[in-house]
C-alpha cells in the first residue's frame, strides 16, 4: 500500500504588529484553499503563525504580552481555519503562543499542534530550545527575547502515528540541534514538521547575513533528515515584519537529505511535494540502522552534561 | 596571542593489495615534505593509511588478516615517517589497523593516533561506529566487513589539549553520527581530525553513486562543524584500489560549516588551510552556547535506547 503523502508547505509572508488574528487566519485559509486545489493532504504552517514575531519587542506590561498568546485552541479567531480544513479533509499543523493554567500556575509556551483531517488536535509540542535571551540586551542590533516570554517546553520530542506513518514536530531553533531529530528518530519518525521565524541578519554579528543564515538553515534540516532517514517539512514566516527582515527558504527535505521543494518568495507561498514515507526505509535499514550501529555506551556526556567541560 | 594553525590535509591516492607498508610510508613522507614547504604545522592523513581498504575482502586465514594490522607503533615500517615529521617539526595524525594484547586477550581495532611535533604519540582513538557487516553478504555488490575485522573501539571520543587548542579525532563512518561531534563538542573541541575510506558507490544500492555520496560526506562534516562550532579536517584515501573506487573530496571545514579547502584529485594531494581556533568562539558563545541552550532532560532516549522503539 502506498504511503505517499502530498504535503503543502504553507510559507507565510510577514505579519505586522497591527495585523489582527483575523488577518492571519484569512491568509492561512487562502493557503488551505490552494492546498486543496493541489490535492494536498497535509498542510504545514510556520511557528507563531497568528502574530508578528513579537519576541523582537521588549515588553513588560502583562496585558501587552498576553495579547500575543492564545488561551484555548481552537478559539473564536482560529475556528474558521479548523472548519475550512475539515471541509477540505486536510490535516494541518501550525504554531502559536500558548498561555495555559497548569499545576496551579500560569505558563507560556511556544507551541505547535498537529490536527487531523477531521479537525481533532492529535498532538501538541512545546518548544524545547529557546534561542536568544531573557532580558533587554543593549549590545544587540535588535532583541530576541524568547527566553523572556516562553518557558522551556515540558512535552519533549514526541512522535505520533499519523496518516499511516510516524510524524513528529519541532519548532525553529530546535532544528539546529541534532538531539531534536535523534530523539524523534529513535521513535522511528518518518516526517518532521517544523515552522520557523528566523531573522535574516544575526543581531550579534552584522556580517552574518542572509546567505550564511540560509546555508545554516538548510544544513541543519538536511543533516537532520539524512542522519535519521526522515522527511523534514521546514516552513518559514518570511519577509519584513515591522522593519525587521525574516528569512524565507521554506523547504521539503527528502530522507536522503536532498531538498525536493523550496519557496521562491518571502510571501504567502505554497510549496508542494509528494512525500513517500517508504523512502525512509533504505536509510533506516542500512547506514542508519540504529540497533546495529549506535553505541550508547560512548554517548554518556550527551545526557550527563549540559555545558562544556574542557580537558585538563 | 594568535591561535592560527596551518593544517595540511594529506589526501592519499589508492593503495593496492600488493603495495607494501614502505610504498605507503614513502608517499606519506613526500606529503610531509610538501607540507613543510607550505609551512604547515599539523598534517592529517586518512583512515587505514598504511594499507589498501582491506575490509572489502572476505578473509578467514588469520595470517592473511593479521598482515593488515600493526602490533606496535611506531614500528620498523613507520619509523621513517615519525623521523621525518620530527625533523620538520610537524605534528600529524593517521589511521591504521591495530592488533593488541590487552586484558589477557587479542583485540583488533580501526585506530588513529595524534602525534606531536617531537614525535610523541599523545592521543589514540579506536573507531566507535563500525559500518558494514560481520559475515559475507552475497546481496552486496562488494563487501564491507568492518564488523568482522574490528571490535568496537573502547576509547570513546576524547579531546586533548594540543597546539594551544582542543583537538579530537574520529574515523570515517563516525562522521555521519551527530553523537560523535557532540561528545567532542561537550569537551570544547576546536578541531576534529578524521580520515575516511568511502566507496564511491553504495554496495546495497547501485543508483546511489558518487554525487549523492559526496553530498552525504560534505553534509555530515559541515553539520558537525557548525553545530559544535569546530574546525573539521576530513581526509580521504581516494581513487581506485584493486578495482574498487573510493571517494575523494577531502575538506577542511570552518566552524561556520563552510568548506574552506577541498581536494581536486583522487590522488596524493595536500590541501592547506589556516585554521584560526578563535573562529570557534562566536558559535560556542552565542547560538551553540551549550550551557545556556541545551536541555538534557529531553534527550534521555539518546543514551537510554540503542535502536528504534515506535509509538503505539
Interface residues (C-beta under 8 A of the other chain):
Chain A: X128 X129 X130 X131 X152 X153 X156 X157 X158 X159 X160 X161 X166 X173 X176 X177 X178 X179 X182 X183 X185 X186 X187 X188 X202 X204 X205 X212 X215 X216 X219 X220 X222 X223 X226 X227 X256 X257 X258 X282 X284 X286 X287 X288 X289 X290 X291 X292 X293 X294 X295 X296 X298 X299 X300 X301 X302 X303 X304 X305 X306 X307 X308 X309 X310 X311 X312
Chain B: X128 X129 X130 X131 X152 X153 X156 X157 X158 X159 X160 X161 X166 X173 X176 X177 X178 X179 X182 X183 X185 X186 X187 X188 X202 X204 X205 X212 X215 X216 X219 X220 X222 X223 X226 X227 X256 X257 X258 X282 X284 X286 X287 X288 X289 X290 X291 X292 X293 X294 X295 X296 X298 X299 X300 X301 X302 X303 X304 X305 X306 X307 X308 X309 X310 X311 X312
